[in-house]
Amino acid sequence: MKNRLKVLRAERDWSQADLAEALQVSRQTINALETGKYDPSLPLAFKIARLFGQSIEAIFQDEA
């Protein structure tokens, strides 16, 4: 699944650690999300969308 997390994070000048703290996950989780090694759970996807004030679909795109 492709996502815009790295771009959104960079726009706010946040480190992976900053975003991880805001979402209450590990920095490794953020890295795995950004590199496409891990797809977020639905609750985490909603949390990310709320944090950035965007819809889930605006942040995550299915590669199918």
All heavy atoms as TSV, in Angstrom:
chain	resi	resn	atom	element	x	y	z
A	1	MET	N	N	0.842	-1.176	0.000
A	1	MET	CA	C	0.000	0.000	0.000
A	1	MET	C	C	0.891	1.243	0.000
A	1	MET	O	O	1.783	1.367	0.833
A	1	MET	CB	C	-0.898	-0.016	1.241
A	1	MET	CG	C	-1.779	1.193	1.362
A	1	MET	SD	S	-2.869	1.154	2.791
A	1	MET	CE	C	-3.850	-0.273	2.460
A	2	LYS	N	N	0.651	2.134	-0.947
A	2	LYS	CA	C	1.411	3.371	-1.004
A	2	LYS	C	C	0.815	4.373	-0.007
A	2	LYS	O	O	-0.378	4.308	0.292
A	2	LYS	CB	C	1.342	3.970	-2.407
A	2	LYS	CG	C	2.009	3.123	-3.473
A	2	LYS	CD	C	1.739	3.680	-4.827
A	2	LYS	CE	C	2.990	4.364	-5.327
A	2	LYS	NZ	N	2.841	4.902	-6.687
A	3	ASN	N	N	1.656	5.271	0.474
A	3	ASN	CA	C	1.138	6.293	1.377
A	3	ASN	C	C	1.950	7.584	1.258
A	3	ASN	O	O	3.044	7.591	0.694
A	3	ASN	CB	C	1.110	5.787	2.823
A	3	ASN	CG	C	2.490	5.558	3.386
A	3	ASN	OD1	O	3.234	6.493	3.624
A	3	ASN	ND2	N	2.844	4.300	3.593
A	4	ARG	N	N	1.401	8.644	1.791
A	4	ARG	CA	C	2.019	9.967	1.741
A	4	ARG	C	C	2.582	10.378	3.107
A	4	ARG	O	O	2.829	11.556	3.338
A	4	ARG	CB	C	0.975	10.998	1.293
A	4	ARG	CG	C	0.404	10.724	-0.090
A	4	ARG	CD	C	-0.609	11.781	-0.530
A	4	ARG	NE	N	-0.050	13.116	-0.436
A	4	ARG	CZ	C	-0.569	14.094	0.308
A	4	ARG	NH1	N	-1.643	13.901	1.022
A	4	ARG	NH2	N	0.003	15.286	0.345
A	5	LEU	N	N	2.799	9.430	3.985
A	5	LEU	CA	C	3.236	9.759	5.340
A	5	LEU	C	C	4.531	10.564	5.376
A	5	LEU	O	O	4.620	11.556	6.095
A	5	LEU	CB	C	3.448	8.480	6.159
A	5	LEU	CG	C	2.261	7.966	6.955
A	5	LEU	CD1	C	2.668	6.749	7.754
A	5	LEU	CD2	C	1.684	9.023	7.837
A	6	LYS	N	N	5.516	10.142	4.612
A	6	LYS	CA	C	6.809	10.824	4.635
A	6	LYS	C	C	6.667	12.279	4.186
A	6	LYS	O	O	7.245	13.185	4.785
A	6	LYS	CB	C	7.809	10.080	3.748
A	6	LYS	CG	C	9.224	10.564	3.902
A	6	LYS	CD	C	10.184	9.661	3.157
A	6	LYS	CE	C	11.621	10.049	3.440
A	6	LYS	NZ	N	12.566	9.123	2.834
A	7	VAL	N	N	5.869	12.506	3.156
A	7	VAL	CA	C	5.639	13.869	2.651
A	7	VAL	C	C	4.904	14.706	3.690
A	7	VAL	O	O	5.296	15.848	3.975
A	7	VAL	CB	C	4.836	13.822	1.328
A	7	VAL	CG1	C	4.420	15.209	0.889
A	7	VAL	CG2	C	5.636	13.123	0.243
A	8	LEU	N	N	3.849	14.155	4.256
A	8	LEU	CA	C	3.069	14.889	5.252
A	8	LEU	C	C	3.918	15.209	6.479
A	8	LEU	O	O	3.834	16.308	7.040
A	8	LEU	CB	C	1.835	14.074	5.656
A	8	LEU	CG	C	0.791	13.891	4.562
A	8	LEU	CD1	C	-0.240	12.850	4.985
A	8	LEU	CD2	C	0.117	15.204	4.221
A	9	ARG	N	N	4.727	14.257	6.876
A	9	ARG	CA	C	5.614	14.457	8.031
A	9	ARG	C	C	6.633	15.558	7.728
A	9	ARG	O	O	6.870	16.448	8.545
A	9	ARG	CB	C	6.307	13.133	8.365
A	9	ARG	CG	C	7.239	13.188	9.534
A	9	ARG	CD	C	7.761	11.812	9.878
A	9	ARG	NE	N	8.496	11.153	8.810
A	9	ARG	CZ	C	9.747	11.440	8.470
A	9	ARG	NH1	N	10.422	12.388	9.085
A	9	ARG	NH2	N	10.351	10.765	7.503
A	10	ALA	N	N	7.214	15.525	6.533
A	10	ALA	CA	C	8.224	16.512	6.139
A	10	ALA	C	C	7.623	17.911	6.061
A	10	ALA	O	O	8.289	18.892	6.422
A	10	ALA	CB	C	8.843	16.123	4.809
A	11	GLU	N	N	6.383	18.015	5.602
A	11	GLU	CA	C	5.712	19.316	5.520
A	11	GLU	C	C	5.606	19.977	6.887
A	11	GLU	O	O	5.573	21.202	6.989
A	11	GLU	CB	C	4.307	19.166	4.919
A	11	GLU	CG	C	4.303	18.886	3.441
A	11	GLU	CD	C	2.910	18.589	2.897
A	11	GLU	OE1	O	1.939	18.489	3.692
A	11	GLU	OE2	O	2.795	18.443	1.673
A	12	ARG	N	N	5.541	19.175	7.924
A	12	ARG	CA	C	5.435	19.700	9.292
A	12	ARG	C	C	6.785	19.745	9.999
A	12	ARG	O	O	6.857	20.088	11.168
A	12	ARG	CB	C	4.442	18.848	10.084
A	12	ARG	CG	C	3.017	19.117	9.637
A	12	ARG	CD	C	2.099	17.972	9.988
A	12	ARG	NE	N	0.727	18.242	9.597
A	12	ARG	CZ	C	0.257	18.139	8.359
A	12	ARG	NH1	N	1.056	17.778	7.382
A	12	ARG	NH2	N	-1.000	18.389	8.083
A	13	ASP	N	N	7.834	19.338	9.281
A	13	ASP	CA	C	9.190	19.310	9.835
A	13	ASP	C	C	9.259	18.422	11.075
A	13	ASP	O	O	9.900	18.755	12.069
A	13	ASP	CB	C	9.674	20.743	10.150
A	13	ASP	CG	C	11.189	20.811	10.263
A	13	ASP	OD1	O	11.880	20.012	9.604
A	13	ASP	OD2	O	11.681	21.664	11.032
A	14	TRP	N	N	8.568	17.278	11.007
A	14	TRP	CA	C	8.576	16.306	12.094
A	14	TRP	C	C	9.544	15.184	11.759
A	14	TRP	O	O	9.650	14.757	10.615
A	14	TRP	CB	C	7.201	15.676	12.283
A	14	TRP	CG	C	6.139	16.578	12.830
A	14	TRP	CD1	C	6.306	17.821	13.372
A	14	TRP	CD2	C	4.737	16.308	12.883
A	14	TRP	NE1	N	5.096	18.324	13.757
A	14	TRP	CE2	C	4.113	17.425	13.474
A	14	TRP	CE3	C	3.962	15.237	12.488
A	14	TRP	CZ2	C	2.736	17.489	13.679
A	14	TRP	CZ3	C	2.594	15.295	12.687
A	14	TRP	CH2	C	1.989	16.410	13.290
A	15	SER	N	N	10.219	14.689	12.770
A	15	SER	CA	C	11.041	13.491	12.600
A	15	SER	C	C	10.121	12.275	12.717
A	15	SER	O	O	8.952	12.394	13.121
A	15	SER	CB	C	12.111	13.426	13.695
A	15	SER	OG	O	11.503	13.217	14.958
A	16	GLN	N	N	10.663	11.115	12.372
A	16	GLN	CA	C	9.883	9.884	12.568
A	16	GLN	C	C	9.538	9.720	14.041
A	16	GLN	O	O	8.442	9.279	14.381
A	16	GLN	CB	C	10.658	8.675	12.059
A	16	GLN	CG	C	10.727	8.583	10.561
A	16	GLN	CD	C	11.421	7.322	10.081
A	16	GLN	OE1	O	12.139	6.667	10.825
A	16	GLN	NE2	N	11.200	6.977	8.818
A	17	ALA	N	N	10.460	10.092	14.902
A	17	ALA	CA	C	10.217	9.981	16.348
A	17	ALA	C	C	9.089	10.906	16.788
A	17	ALA	O	O	8.273	10.536	17.645
A	17	ALA	CB	C	11.493	10.280	17.121
A	18	ASP	N	N	9.036	12.115	16.222
A	18	ASP	CA	C	7.959	13.061	16.562
A	18	ASP	C	C	6.599	12.475	16.190
A	18	ASP	O	O	5.649	12.525	16.978
A	18	ASP	CB	C	8.137	14.392	15.824
A	18	ASP	CG	C	9.363	15.168	16.262
A	18	ASP	OD1	O	9.808	15.013	17.424
A	18	ASP	OD2	O	9.891	15.944	15.431
A	19	LEU	N	N	6.511	11.937	14.971
A	19	LEU	CA	C	5.250	11.354	14.516
A	19	LEU	C	C	4.894	10.127	15.352
A	19	LEU	O	O	3.743	9.948	15.736
A	19	LEU	CB	C	5.346	10.986	13.030
A	19	LEU	CG	C	4.093	10.372	12.406
A	19	LEU	CD1	C	2.866	11.254	12.601
A	19	LEU	CD2	C	4.326	10.084	10.928
A	20	ALA	N	N	5.886	9.314	15.650
A	20	ALA	CA	C	5.651	8.123	16.470
A	20	ALA	C	C	5.084	8.506	17.840
A	20	ALA	O	O	4.132	7.882	18.317
A	20	ALA	CB	C	6.952	7.343	16.638
A	21	GLU	N	N	5.636	9.548	18.430
A	21	GLU	CA	C	5.162	9.992	19.742
A	21	GLU	C	C	3.721	10.485	19.644
A	21	GLU	O	O	2.888	10.162	20.501
A	21	GLU	CB	C	6.061	11.108	20.269
A	21	GLU	CG	C	5.715	11.546	21.677
A	21	GLU	CD	C	6.677	12.587	22.217
A	21	GLU	OE1	O	7.854	12.577	21.831
A	21	GLU	OE2	O	6.225	13.421	23.022
A	22	ALA	N	N	3.411	11.245	18.606
A	22	ALA	CA	C	2.054	11.769	18.427
A	22	ALA	C	C	1.037	10.644	18.242
A	22	ALA	O	O	-0.114	10.764	18.665
A	22	ALA	CB	C	2.008	12.718	17.238
A	23	LEU	N	N	1.466	9.549	17.619
A	23	LEU	CA	C	0.568	8.424	17.353
A	23	LEU	C	C	0.658	7.322	18.406
A	23	LEU	O	O	-0.066	6.330	18.335
A	23	LEU	CB	C	0.881	7.823	15.977
A	23	LEU	CG	C	0.620	8.737	14.784
A	23	LEU	CD1	C	1.163	8.109	13.515
A	23	LEU	CD2	C	-0.864	9.036	14.642
A	24	GLN	N	N	1.575	7.476	19.345
A	24	GLN	CA	C	1.806	6.493	20.408
A	24	GLN	C	C	2.183	5.125	19.836
A	24	GLN	O	O	1.648	4.089	20.229
A	24	GLN	CB	C	0.587	6.393	21.327
A	24	GLN	CG	C	0.296	7.701	22.036
A	24	GLN	CD	C	-0.969	7.635	22.869
A	24	GLN	OE1	O	-1.948	7.022	22.475
A	24	GLN	NE2	N	-0.928	8.277	24.023
A	25	VAL	N	N	3.115	5.160	18.863
A	25	VAL	CA	C	3.698	3.937	18.303
A	25	VAL	C	C	5.211	4.108	18.315
A	25	VAL	O	O	5.717	5.172	18.653
A	25	VAL	CB	C	3.197	3.651	16.862
A	25	VAL	CG1	C	1.693	3.436	16.841
A	25	VAL	CG2	C	3.593	4.760	15.905
A	26	SER	N	N	5.936	3.076	17.919
A	26	SER	CA	C	7.392	3.174	17.895
A	26	SER	C	C	7.872	3.868	16.620
A	26	SER	O	O	7.156	3.911	15.613
A	26	SER	CB	C	8.023	1.786	17.974
A	26	SER	OG	O	7.780	1.077	16.770
A	27	ARG	N	N	9.086	4.391	16.660
A	27	ARG	CA	C	9.688	4.990	15.476
A	27	ARG	C	C	9.847	3.937	14.382
A	27	ARG	O	O	9.701	4.219	13.196
A	27	ARG	CB	C	11.044	5.631	15.813
A	27	ARG	CG	C	11.613	6.431	14.636
A	27	ARG	CD	C	13.102	6.631	14.727
A	27	ARG	NE	N	13.857	5.398	14.837
A	27	ARG	CZ	C	14.126	4.574	13.801
A	27	ARG	NH1	N	13.687	4.831	12.602
A	27	ARG	NH2	N	14.830	3.478	13.990
A	28	GLN	N	N	10.123	2.712	14.788
A	28	GLN	CA	C	10.271	1.619	13.828
A	28	GLN	C	C	8.963	1.366	13.073
A	28	GLN	O	O	8.991	1.022	11.889
A	28	GLN	CB	C	10.740	0.340	14.536
A	28	GLN	CG	C	12.174	0.400	15.022
A	28	GLN	CD	C	12.330	1.066	16.396
A	28	GLN	OE1	O	11.380	1.600	16.964
A	28	GLN	NE2	N	13.549	1.046	16.926
A	29	THR	N	N	7.848	1.545	13.752
A	29	THR	CA	C	6.546	1.397	13.097
A	29	THR	C	C	6.372	2.459	12.021
A	29	THR	O	O	5.931	2.166	10.909
A	29	THR	CB	C	5.398	1.482	14.123
A	29	THR	OG1	O	5.516	0.391	15.044
A	29	THR	CG2	C	4.034	1.437	13.450
A	30	ILE	N	N	6.754	3.696	12.324
A	30	ILE	CA	C	6.655	4.781	11.341
A	30	ILE	C	C	7.548	4.478	10.145
A	30	ILE	O	O	7.134	4.625	8.994
A	30	ILE	CB	C	7.033	6.139	11.965
A	30	ILE	CG1	C	6.100	6.491	13.141
A	30	ILE	CG2	C	7.040	7.247	10.912
A	30	ILE	CD1	C	4.624	6.527	12.799
A	31	ASN	N	N	8.762	4.022	10.408
A	31	ASN	CA	C	9.682	3.674	9.326
A	31	ASN	C	C	9.085	2.568	8.448
A	31	ASN	O	O	9.126	2.649	7.217
A	31	ASN	CB	C	11.030	3.243	9.890
A	31	ASN	CG	C	12.039	2.996	8.799
A	31	ASN	OD1	O	12.300	3.856	7.972
A	31	ASN	ND2	N	12.608	1.811	8.784
A	32	ALA	N	N	8.526	1.551	9.062
A	32	ALA	CA	C	7.937	0.438	8.311
A	32	ALA	C	C	6.728	0.905	7.490
A	32	ALA	O	O	6.537	0.449	6.355
A	32	ALA	CB	C	7.533	-0.679	9.264
A	33	LEU	N	N	5.932	1.809	8.034
A	33	LEU	CA	C	4.798	2.357	7.292
A	33	LEU	C	C	5.286	3.147	6.081
A	33	LEU	O	O	4.786	2.977	4.966
A	33	LEU	CB	C	3.952	3.273	8.183
A	33	LEU	CG	C	3.091	2.608	9.246
A	33	LEU	CD1	C	2.562	3.644	10.221
A	33	LEU	CD2	C	1.958	1.840	8.611
A	34	GLU	N	N	6.277	4.012	6.294
A	34	GLU	CA	C	6.779	4.873	5.221
A	34	GLU	C	C	7.438	4.084	4.096
A	34	GLU	O	O	7.360	4.482	2.937
A	34	GLU	CB	C	7.771	5.900	5.775
A	34	GLU	CG	C	7.119	6.983	6.598
A	34	GLU	CD	C	8.070	8.054	7.065
A	34	GLU	OE1	O	9.297	7.934	6.849
A	34	GLU	OE2	O	7.586	9.025	7.662
A	35	THR	N	N	8.061	2.985	4.429
A	35	THR	CA	C	8.751	2.187	3.413
A	35	THR	C	C	7.851	1.110	2.803
A	35	THR	O	O	8.287	0.356	1.931
A	35	THR	CB	C	10.020	1.525	3.992
A	35	THR	OG1	O	9.654	0.717	5.116
A	35	THR	CG2	C	11.040	2.578	4.406
A	36	GLY	N	N	6.606	1.032	3.245
A	36	GLY	CA	C	5.663	0.073	2.687
A	36	GLY	C	C	5.831	-1.341	3.178
A	36	GLY	O	O	5.262	-2.271	2.614
A	37	LYS	N	N	6.597	-1.525	4.252
A	37	LYS	CA	C	6.799	-2.872	4.794
A	37	LYS	C	C	5.650	-3.301	5.701
A	37	LYS	O	O	5.543	-4.461	6.076
A	37	LYS	CB	C	8.113	-2.932	5.574
A	37	LYS	CG	C	9.332	-2.739	4.690
A	37	LYS	CD	C	10.590	-2.748	5.507
A	37	LYS	CE	C	11.792	-2.480	4.598
A	37	LYS	NZ	N	12.989	-2.173	5.339
A	38	TYR	N	N	4.809	-2.337	6.063
A	38	TYR	CA	C	3.749	-2.586	7.030
A	38	TYR	C	C	2.550	-1.730	6.646
A	38	TYR	O	O	2.711	-0.556	6.301
A	38	TYR	CB	C	4.264	-2.227	8.421
A	38	TYR	CG	C	3.232	-2.191	9.528
A	38	TYR	CD1	C	2.715	-3.363	10.053
A	38	TYR	CD2	C	2.802	-0.990	10.069
A	38	TYR	CE1	C	1.774	-3.335	11.073
A	38	TYR	CE2	C	1.874	-0.949	11.096
A	38	TYR	CZ	C	1.360	-2.125	11.591
A	38	TYR	OH	O	0.433	-2.092	12.594
A	39	ASP	N	N	1.373	-2.320	6.645
A	39	ASP	CA	C	0.137	-1.576	6.442
A	39	ASP	C	C	-0.483	-1.326	7.808
A	39	ASP	O	O	-0.515	-2.232	8.648
A	39	ASP	CB	C	-0.842	-2.367	5.569
A	39	ASP	CG	C	-0.363	-2.501	4.134
A	39	ASP	OD1	O	0.434	-1.643	3.693
A	39	ASP	OD2	O	-0.795	-3.448	3.453
A	40	PRO	N	N	-0.997	-0.136	8.039
A	40	PRO	CA	C	-1.536	0.178	9.363
A	40	PRO	C	C	-2.839	-0.561	9.639
A	40	PRO	O	O	-3.587	-0.890	8.704
A	40	PRO	CB	C	-1.785	1.685	9.293
A	40	PRO	CG	C	-2.083	1.928	7.849
A	40	PRO	CD	C	-1.168	0.980	7.108
A	41	SER	N	N	-3.091	-0.791	10.897
A	41	SER	CA	C	-4.400	-1.307	11.294
A	41	SER	C	C	-5.415	-0.202	11.015
A	41	SER	O	O	-5.048	0.973	10.856
A	41	SER	CB	C	-4.401	-1.649	12.790
A	41	SER	OG	O	-4.213	-0.458	13.549
A	42	LEU	N	N	-6.669	-0.547	10.965
A	42	LEU	CA	C	-7.701	0.456	10.711
A	42	LEU	C	C	-7.723	1.530	11.799
A	42	LEU	O	O	-7.768	2.727	11.466
A	42	LEU	CB	C	-9.061	-0.226	10.559
A	42	LEU	CG	C	-10.161	0.605	9.925
A	42	LEU	CD1	C	-9.725	1.220	8.601
A	42	LEU	CD2	C	-11.402	-0.243	9.726
A	43	PRO	N	N	-7.647	1.170	13.084
A	43	PRO	CA	C	-7.616	2.224	14.102
A	43	PRO	C	C	-6.413	3.163	13.938
A	43	PRO	O	O	-6.549	4.381	14.112
A	43	PRO	CB	C	-7.536	1.456	15.426
A	43	PRO	CG	C	-8.152	0.128	15.124
A	43	PRO	CD	C	-7.760	-0.169	13.695
A	44	LEU	N	N	-5.251	2.618	13.576
A	44	LEU	CA	C	-4.069	3.464	13.381
A	44	LEU	C	C	-4.248	4.349	12.151
A	44	LEU	O	O	-3.888	5.527	12.165
A	44	LEU	CB	C	-2.805	2.613	13.258
A	44	LEU	CG	C	-1.495	3.388	13.058
A	44	LEU	CD1	C	-1.282	4.424	14.167
A	44	LEU	CD2	C	-0.315	2.433	12.979
A	45	ALA	N	N	-4.833	3.818	11.092
A	45	ALA	CA	C	-5.082	4.622	9.889
A	45	ALA	C	C	-6.006	5.794	10.207
A	45	ALA	O	O	-5.771	6.923	9.752
A	45	ALA	CB	C	-5.675	3.745	8.788
A	46	PHE	N	N	-7.040	5.562	10.999
A	46	PHE	CA	C	-7.944	6.645	11.410
A	46	PHE	C	C	-7.199	7.679	12.249
A	46	PHE	O	O	-7.390	8.888	12.075
A	46	PHE	CB	C	-9.140	6.098	12.198
A	46	PHE	CG	C	-10.290	5.674	11.334
A	46	PHE	CD1	C	-10.561	4.329	11.139
A	46	PHE	CD2	C	-11.100	6.608	10.712
A	46	PHE	CE1	C	-11.620	3.928	10.343
A	46	PHE	CE2	C	-12.168	6.224	9.916
A	46	PHE	CZ	C	-12.430	4.875	9.730
A	47	LYS	N	N	-6.344	7.214	13.150
A	47	LYS	CA	C	-5.572	8.113	14.005
A	47	LYS	C	C	-4.650	9.004	13.165
A	47	LYS	O	O	-4.530	10.205	13.402
A	47	LYS	CB	C	-4.758	7.265	14.999
A	47	LYS	CG	C	-4.365	7.954	16.256
A	47	LYS	CD	C	-3.755	6.917	17.211
A	47	LYS	CE	C	-3.530	7.492	18.568
A	47	LYS	NZ	N	-2.960	6.530	19.490
A	48	ILE	N	N	-3.996	8.400	12.170
A	48	ILE	CA	C	-3.107	9.145	11.272
A	48	ILE	C	C	-3.915	10.181	10.490
A	48	ILE	O	O	-3.508	11.346	10.380
A	48	ILE	CB	C	-2.371	8.178	10.321
A	48	ILE	CG1	C	-1.371	7.324	11.107
A	48	ILE	CG2	C	-1.672	8.947	9.200
A	48	ILE	CD1	C	-0.822	6.131	10.340
A	49	ALA	N	N	-5.058	9.769	9.959
A	49	ALA	CA	C	-5.901	10.681	9.182
A	49	ALA	C	C	-6.360	11.861	10.027
A	49	ALA	O	O	-6.317	13.019	9.569
A	49	ALA	CB	C	-7.101	9.923	8.616
A	50	ARG	N	N	-6.774	11.600	11.263
A	50	ARG	CA	C	-7.194	12.691	12.158
A	50	ARG	C	C	-6.041	13.628	12.462
A	50	ARG	O	O	-6.206	14.854	12.466
A	50	ARG	CB	C	-7.763	12.120	13.458
A	50	ARG	CG	C	-9.200	11.666	13.356
A	50	ARG	CD	C	-9.820	11.420	14.722
A	50	ARG	NE	N	-9.122	10.380	15.464
A	50	ARG	CZ	C	-9.418	9.085	15.411
A	50	ARG	NH1	N	-10.401	8.664	14.651
A	50	ARG	NH2	N	-8.738	8.198	16.107
A	51	LEU	N	N	-4.865	13.074	12.709
A	51	LEU	CA	C	-3.694	13.887	13.045
A	51	LEU	C	C	-3.361	14.862	11.921
A	51	LEU	O	O	-3.043	16.025	12.169
A	51	LEU	CB	C	-2.494	12.981	13.342
A	51	LEU	CG	C	-1.189	13.692	13.696
A	51	LEU	CD1	C	-1.323	14.449	15.018
A	51	LEU	CD2	C	-0.048	12.697	13.785
A	52	PHE	N	N	-3.456	14.396	10.678
A	52	PHE	CA	C	-3.113	15.240	9.535
A	52	PHE	C	C	-4.321	15.980	8.954
A	52	PHE	O	O	-4.176	16.747	8.007
A	52	PHE	CB	C	-2.432	14.411	8.451
A	52	PHE	CG	C	-1.030	13.999	8.821
A	52	PHE	CD1	C	-0.727	12.674	9.096
A	52	PHE	CD2	C	-0.009	14.933	8.914
A	52	PHE	CE1	C	0.567	12.290	9.441
A	52	PHE	CE2	C	1.278	14.564	9.265
A	52	PHE	CZ	C	1.567	13.245	9.535
A	53	GLY	N	N	-5.508	15.738	9.504
A	53	GLY	CA	C	-6.704	16.429	9.034
A	53	GLY	C	C	-7.083	16.072	7.613
A	53	GLY	O	O	-7.562	16.922	6.861
A	54	GLN	N	N	-6.854	14.815	7.236
A	54	GLN	CA	C	-7.173	14.353	5.891
A	54	GLN	C	C	-7.922	13.031	5.981
A	54	GLN	O	O	-7.937	12.379	7.024
A	54	GLN	CB	C	-5.891	14.162	5.073
A	54	GLN	CG	C	-5.120	15.446	4.879
A	54	GLN	CD	C	-4.006	15.298	3.864
A	54	GLN	OE1	O	-4.001	14.375	3.062
A	54	GLN	NE2	N	-3.065	16.209	3.901
A	55	SER	N	N	-8.509	12.637	4.862
A	55	SER	CA	C	-9.188	11.339	4.832
A	55	SER	C	C	-8.138	10.228	4.714
A	55	SER	O	O	-7.011	10.473	4.263
A	55	SER	CB	C	-10.145	11.262	3.632
A	55	SER	OG	O	-9.410	11.241	2.425
A	56	ILE	N	N	-8.517	9.047	5.111
A	56	ILE	CA	C	-7.627	7.892	4.983
A	56	ILE	C	C	-7.231	7.713	3.521
A	56	ILE	O	O	-6.068	7.475	3.207
A	56	ILE	CB	C	-8.290	6.615	5.538
A	56	ILE	CG1	C	-8.423	6.713	7.065
A	56	ILE	CG2	C	-7.500	5.367	5.153
A	56	ILE	CD1	C	-9.199	5.589	7.706
A	57	GLU	N	N	-8.208	7.884	2.625
A	57	GLU	CA	C	-7.951	7.696	1.190
A	57	GLU	C	C	-6.961	8.720	0.639
A	57	GLU	O	O	-6.273	8.455	-0.344
A	57	GLU	CB	C	-9.258	7.768	0.389
A	57	GLU	CG	C	-10.214	6.635	0.696
A	57	GLU	CD	C	-11.130	6.935	1.880
A	57	GLU	OE1	O	-10.948	7.949	2.583
A	57	GLU	OE2	O	-12.032	6.121	2.116
A	58	ALA	N	N	-6.897	9.898	1.247
A	58	ALA	CA	C	-5.960	10.929	0.804
A	58	ALA	C	C	-4.527	10.600	1.214
A	58	ALA	O	O	-3.571	11.091	0.605
A	58	ALA	CB	C	-6.357	12.291	1.365
A	59	ILE	N	N	-4.370	9.761	2.222
A	59	ILE	CA	C	-3.055	9.410	2.729
A	59	ILE	C	C	-2.578	8.055	2.212
A	59	ILE	O	O	-1.420	7.884	1.844
A	59	ILE	CB	C	-3.045	9.412	4.278
A	59	ILE	CG1	C	-3.408	10.816	4.791
A	59	ILE	CG2	C	-1.684	8.972	4.824
A	59	ILE	CD1	C	-3.640	10.887	6.280
A	60	PHE	N	N	-3.483	7.085	2.161
A	60	PHE	CA	C	-3.142	5.726	1.762
A	60	PHE	C	C	-3.820	5.377	0.447
A	60	PHE	O	O	-5.017	5.595	0.280
A	60	PHE	CB	C	-3.573	4.722	2.835
A	60	PHE	CG	C	-2.905	4.956	4.159
A	60	PHE	CD1	C	-3.541	5.692	5.149
A	60	PHE	CD2	C	-1.638	4.453	4.421
A	60	PHE	CE1	C	-2.924	5.921	6.369
A	60	PHE	CE2	C	-1.025	4.681	5.644
A	60	PHE	CZ	C	-1.658	5.416	6.620
A	61	GLN	N	N	-3.044	4.805	-0.482
A	61	GLN	CA	C	-3.607	4.376	-1.772
A	61	GLN	C	C	-3.293	2.897	-1.978
A	61	GLN	O	O	-2.140	2.486	-1.831
A	61	GLN	CB	C	-2.994	5.180	-2.941
A	61	GLN	CG	C	-3.289	6.660	-2.908
A	61	GLN	CD	C	-2.282	7.460	-2.089
A	61	GLN	OE1	O	-1.111	7.151	-2.084
A	61	GLN	NE2	N	-2.748	8.465	-1.398
A	62	ASP	N	N	-4.315	2.154	-2.372
A	62	ASP	CA	C	-4.141	0.738	-2.673
A	62	ASP	C	C	-3.354	0.621	-3.980
A	62	ASP	O	O	-3.608	1.337	-4.943
A	62	ASP	CB	C	-5.491	0.067	-2.811
A	62	ASP	CG	C	-5.411	-1.434	-2.914
A	62	ASP	OD1	O	-4.322	-1.990	-2.650
A	62	ASP	OD2	O	-6.428	-2.050	-3.259
A	63	GLU	N	N	-2.412	-0.280	-4.030
A	63	GLU	CA	C	-1.582	-0.445	-5.221
A	63	GLU	C	C	-2.190	-1.371	-6.268
A	63	GLU	O	O	-1.606	-1.569	-7.315
A	63	GLU	CB	C	-0.188	-0.979	-4.828
A	63	GLU	CG	C	0.613	0.043	-4.045
A	63	GLU	CD	C	2.004	-0.463	-3.710
A	63	GLU	OE1	O	2.116	-1.277	-2.778
A	63	GLU	OE2	O	2.953	-0.036	-4.386
A	64	ALA	N	N	-3.355	-1.912	-5.975
A	64	ALA	CA	C	-3.990	-2.865	-6.894
A	64	ALA	C	C	-4.391	-2.233	-8.207
A	64	ALA	O	O	-4.656	-1.107	-8.358
A	64	ALA	CB	C	-5.215	-3.496	-6.235
